[in-house]
Amino acid sequence: MNILILILLIVILATVFLLLKKVVALSERSPNTSNEIGEFPDKPVKGTDTVFVGLYLDDKGEVKSTTKKEIVHPGQKVLFSSANAFDIKFRDHRSPNGKICNPADKNGVLMIKIPKNIFELDEFAREYKDKDEIIFNYDIKMGDKTLDPPMIVRRK
């Protein structure tokens, strides 16, 4: 009887050992869990009128975005989101929403709405007539780091 208990105990210990070994092997192969996020589409997500932009600091502490530029249409929105505090400051004394400085809310979210009549507004009409689009240059600032992608407004 004692031999059966000993054999059973050895089998149980061997099973536990093999399971632990498998768990360690799987954890070593797990995907990178750094702050890096894959790219999102640089235009509105299908079925929505919103461009989603994730912001983060990479492993070197540099500001990164899930898009290289945002391409939007009149009446659409750009939704910025981050786990870090950030603000967006438009350059050249102009912005699509009339505000040069745009801080994220306490939840790390900022939405910029593009006016439906943006091409008819006096301050943008000439640029649209000349280029068939309006380009807004802006800075995304997180702490002392900055990123400066363009926001491009085009007709659908």
Sequence and secondary structure as in RCSB ss.txt:
>XXXX:A:sequence
MNILILILLIVILATVFLLLKKVVALSERSPNTSNEIGEFPDKPVKGTDTVFVGLYLDDKGEVKSTTKKEIVHPG
QKVLFSSANAFDIKFRDHRSPNGKICNPADKNGVLMIKIPKNIFELDEFAREYKDKDEIIFNYDIKMGDKTLDPP
MIVRRK
>XXXX:A:secstr
 HHHHHHHHHHHHHHHHHHHHHHHHHHHT    SS      SS  TTSSEEEEEEEE TTS EEES SSEEE TT
 EEEEEESS  EEEESTT  TTS SEEE  TTSEEEEE  TTGGGSHHHHHHHHHHSSEEEEEEEEETTEEE  E
EEE   
